[in-house]
């Protein structure tokens, strides 16, 4: 059994005999330009590449102390372009694009890329917010099914989704052979 942990109280568990390769990008300590961001993990499994970003919003929310901090926290769940303020979703999009550019420039691609954001959400966040985040992620990332195939010789992101740990473990655990958990 192999376990990868992330600073946001998150771990991925998988069988180390399963031909799964996990790269924890923060551990690679590579020098990228100061303005590029990366996803947390890149997983090679079943002849595909999976970009995984992890966000523990439960932990973040529990650390907030003022009403102003809570208002700011909740406001960031709506997509806004950089000139209109920061949003969590804009950050997810930027990380997917930057990681793709870095991997593509390093000749490390060549398989279908799937991008998943796994989140732990406070109960005060409605399911509609999560659904809107999924839709916006697909809208603002060049998902392969949404672009003209004749324009591109190489594809970008094949699929994307924002989901909770429960949804990942229900729908994707068996597909990828990876269980995910947030812990306190």
C-alpha positions, 0 to 999 in steps of 0.5 A: 500500500502506498500513501501520498499526503498533502499539506491540506490534511489529504491523502491518496491511498493505492496499491503499490503493485498497481502500475500507478505512478504518482508525482507530488509536484511540491516535492519535485522542487523544480524551478519554474517561473514565479508566475506559474502555478502547478496542480498538487499531483500528477498521476499516471494510471491506465494509460492516461494522465490525471492532474489532481488539485486538492482543496480542504475548504473545511480546514480553511473555513475553520481557521476564519475568525471574523465575519469579514473573513467568512464573507471573503471566503464565500465570495471566492466560490464564484468565478471572476476574472483576475481584474474583478478579484480572485476566485478559487475557480480561477486558481484551478484553471490557472493551475491546470493551464500552467501544469499543462504548459510545463509538462508539454514543454518538457515532453511529458505528455502524449496521453489523455489528460483528465483534471480533477479538483477534489474538495472538502466543503463546509456544510454551509456551501450549497451543492449548487455552488459545487455544480456551478464550479464544475460547469465553469471549469469546463467552460473556461478550460479548453476541454477537448470535446468543446474545441475544433479538433481540426485546429489542434494536433495535440489535445489539452484537457480531455475531461475535468470535474470538481468533486468531493472525496465521497464522490471521488471514492464512489465514482473514480476510486475503482477506475483509477485504483486510488482512494482519497481522504481528508482527515483532521 
